[in-house]
Amino acid sequence: MFNKVFYHQTIRRAVAVFGTIFNDINIIRRDGSGKILNTVKVPLAYGPKQKFLARIDQQADLNDPKIAIKLPRMSFELTSMTYDTNTKLQKGSTTRYKETGGSNKTMLGPVGYRLGIQLNILTKNQDDALQILEQILPYFQPEYTVSIKQVDDSVITDMPIVLQGVNISDEYDSDFNSRRVILYTLDFETRVRFFGPVVDNSIIKKVITNFINNETEDKFLTRQDAYIEPFTANSKEDTHTIAVNNVGTNSIAVLLQVDDASTLVINEPIVGLTSATSGTIVSIDTNIVRVIYPDGLFEVGETVSILGGANTAVVVAFTEIFNE
């Protein structure tokens, strides 16, 4: 069942977009008079907060000459994934889209999931932490929505990022020579949609409907053709109209133009070898053969024959006659 390999990078894209939102935060350092001394860009990396706290613990003593981890910094990580029952669709639902370049595609889904993502702010003083926090909170009320490209960069979906809450902790429980770590943890939730494998979706440009009388066992009564004009239109955005043509409505005769009528015989039955349509020849004028009471439609390009197939010709064109 699951034998088609596909990978739309749904979670990878969502996490990458989340990180991009917070990758350009800076803090300002001032002197006692309020003059700006320098601006520090806050580094951002993917990883659990325990990883950075463990690194800091390895260098807790400020008198140790080894290089310590630099603060402030931020980290983020994916923490949970749950099914989103609010976006549940009927099983087997599909999505159609037009690929860049004009090809039409169909894929299974979407199936909605909620992702929990945690952002951690690590600083050594409270002012740095508050500067970072104030550059984030005004944008979440409590959600912030971004648009992302999915599935061959052709399907664009909105990804709301909702701030669930903020937790504060102060990792400072040792002597005065140990480093202080202030930790702000921001819990977010976002929604993603997973899609199945992509398959080609051919456009139906022509529909042929044949009407048959089952009571009288007539093989053919009439045919209705519905088709696109111009036939080169490939999407609903292209200029086009739907044309309808009724063909063969109670036709009592047909004029067949054949490539060579020299072997055909008047008053003999004639049959199309591909369409199986049959009738009786009543006249032959050069290569125009008049056939009465056809029980169907002949096809251009098919071979017609009489006398058990000994005498044949190829249909070049045909015209139906409805009234005589």
N, C-alpha and C positions, 0 to 999 in steps of 0.2 A: 504493500500500500504506500509506504513512505519511501519510494524508490527514486524520487527526483531530487537531485542535489540543488539547493538554492540557499542564498544568504543575502539578505537585504540590509544587514548591519543596523538593525533597528535600535537595539540597546546601545551599541557603540555610538551611533549618531546622537541619540538622546543625551548620553553622558558627556559627549564632546561639546554639544551645544550648551549644556548646563555649565561646564567649566569655562567656556568662552565668555559667559556673562560676567564672571568675576575675575577675569585675568588681567584687568587693567585698573587696579585699585592702588592708590598712593596715599601715603600719610606725610604730614608736614611737621617738621621739627622746628621749634621756635626757642628763642632765648627769653630771659626774664622780662625784657621790654616788649615782647611780642613780635620781634623781627624774625623773619623766616631764615633759618640757618641752612636747611637742605630739605629736599623731597626724596622720600624713600618709596620705591615700588615694592609692593608686597608680593613675594613669590607665591605661586599656586601650584600644587602638585596633587595627583591622584594617589590616594592611599589612606588607610585608617589612621585615626588620631593616635592610637596606641603605638604605632610605628614611630611617630615623631616624639611622643613622650618618652619612649624607651631610649631614643637617641639622646634626648636631653638628660635623662637619668644617668646615662653613661658618662656624661660630662657635667655632673651636678656641682662639682667643686670649682669655684671661679679662680682658685689659685693654681689649678692644674694647667700647665703650659700647652696642652693639646688644644686644637681648634674646636670650639663648640659650635653647635647648630645655630644658625642665625635666626633671630626673632626680630620683628614679627614675620609670620608666614601663615598661609592658609592651606588646608587640605580638604578634599571632598572624596566621597565614596558612595557606591551603590549599596544600600542596606536592606532593601526588601523588594519583593515583586508579588503582587496579588492580582487575581482576576477581577476585572471591572464589570460587575453585573449590570451597571446602569447603561452600558453600551452594548449589551448582548443583542446580536442579530440572529435571524433564522439560520439554522445549520445549513451549510452549503452555499451561503451568500457569496457573491463574487463582485469584484470591482473591475470596471473597464476604464482604460485610459489610453491616450494617444501618446506614443513614444516620441521623443525628440527625433524628428526626421520623417514623421508621418505614419509609421506603422501602428496599427491598433492592437492592443494587448488586453488580456483578461487574466485576473489572478484571484485566488481564493481569499476570502476575508473581507473586511478587517475583523480582527479579534482584539478587544481592548484589554489592557493591563495597566495597573497603577504601580509606579516605581517610587520607592522611597530613597531619597538621596540626602546625605548629611554633609553639611559644610562646617568645617571647624576653623576657628580663628585662634591662633596661638600668639600671645604677646608677653612681654616681660613687664609692661606697665599698663595701667588702666587707660591712660589717655590714648595710647595707640589702638587699643581694642575698641574704644568708643568711636574713634575716627573711622575705623573700618566699618563698624556697625552702622553708623549714620550714613554711609555711602551706599548701603544696601537696603535698609528698611523702607525708605520712601518709595521705592519702586514696587513694593509688594503690598497690595491692598485687598486681600492678602495674596492675590495671584498676579503673575506677570506672564504674558503669552507671547511666544515666539513662533514663527513659521519655519518649518524645516522641510527639506527635500527628501523624499523617500523613493525607493524603487526606481532605479535608473535615473534619478534626479528629475523624474517626470511627474511624480505624484507629490503635491504640496499639502501638508497637514499642519494644523495649529497644535502646539504643545503648550498647554497651560502649566506653569510652575507655581505651586501654592505653598506659601510659608505656613507651616503647621505650628511652630513655636520656637522659642529661644531659651536655651539653658546656659547657666553661668557657673563656672567653678574656678577656684583659685588653688592651683597646685603649689602651695607654699607651706610646708610643714616641717622644715628642717632649720639649720642654723643660719646666721646672717651671711655666711659665705656661699651658701647654696643659691642656685638660680631660682627665681620666681617665675612661674608660668601661669598666666591668666588664660583660661580657655572658654570661649563662647561657642556653643554648638547650636547651629541652625538646622532644623529638620524641615525638609521640603518633600512635597509629593508632586509627581507629574504623571501624565497619562500618555501612553504610547499605543500604537495600533500595529499589530503584526499581520503581515500578508503572506499568502502561500506562494507556490511557484507560479511563474508567469508563462502564459501560453499565447500563441498567436491567435488573434480574433479576426477572422475574415469577414469582410463587409458583405451583407446580402444586398445585391443591387437589382436583382430581378426575381420575381415570384411568378410562377406559372400555375394556374389552377385549372384543372380539367373537370368538366361536369359530365357525368355519365348517368344514363337512365337505367337503373337496375331492374325496373319492372318489365320493360320491354326488351331488356338485354341489348339495347343499342350500345355499341362500343363507345361512341363519342357523340355528344350533343354540341358542346361549345367549349371554348377555352378563353380564359381571361389572363392577360399579361399585365403585370404592374412592374414598372422599371424606373430607374433613375435617369434623368436627363439633365446635364450631359452625363454619359456613362463614366466619364473620367473623374467625377466627384468621389472623394475618398473619406469624407467626414461630414458631419452635420453642419460644420462651419463653412464648408464649400458651398457656393451658390448652386442650387439644384431644385428641380421640381419632380413630382411623382406623376408619371404618365401611365394611363390605363388604356389598354387596347383589347377589345373583344374580338376574338378570332374564331371563325368557324361556326357562327350562330346559324344553325339550320342551313348550312350551305348545301346546295343541291348539285353543284358542279365546281370543277376546278380546272384551270388552264395550267398545264405543266409545260415549262420550257425545259427541254432536254438537250443534251449535247449532240445526240444523233437519233432521230426517230425513224430511220430507214427500215429497221427490223421490226417495228411495232405494227400491230394489225388492228384495224377498226373492228368494233363489235366484239372484241376479245377482253376478258378481264385482265386488269393490271394490278400489281401489288408492289408496295415498297418493301424492300428486303430489310430495312432497318426499323421503320415505323410500323410495319405490318398493316399499313393502311391500304385498302383495296377499293376498286371501282371498275367502271366499264368504259372503254374507249369508244367515243361516238364520232370523233373526227380528228384528222391530223392535217395541219397546215404547216408545211416545212418542218420546223422542230417544235411547234406548238401543238400539244396534245390535249384534247378536251376529254375530261373524265367526268362522268355523271355519278351522282349518288355515292360520293366517297364516305367511308365509315370512320374517317379520322383525318389527320393532317399528314401530308407528305412532308419530308424534310429535305431541305436544300443539301445537295451533296450525296444523297443516298442513291442507290441503284434500284431501278424499277424493272420489273420483268413481266412477260406474258408467256403462255404456252409452256408452263412448267420450268421457266427459267432459261429457255433456249434463246429467247430474244430479250435483250436488255438495253437500258439507256441510263444515263445519270441525270438527275434533276438539277438544273441550273437555277431555276426560280419557279414560283407558282403564284397564282392569283385565284382567290376564291370568288365564286359567283353566288349571290344570295337570292336574287330575284330574276326571273326570266319571263 
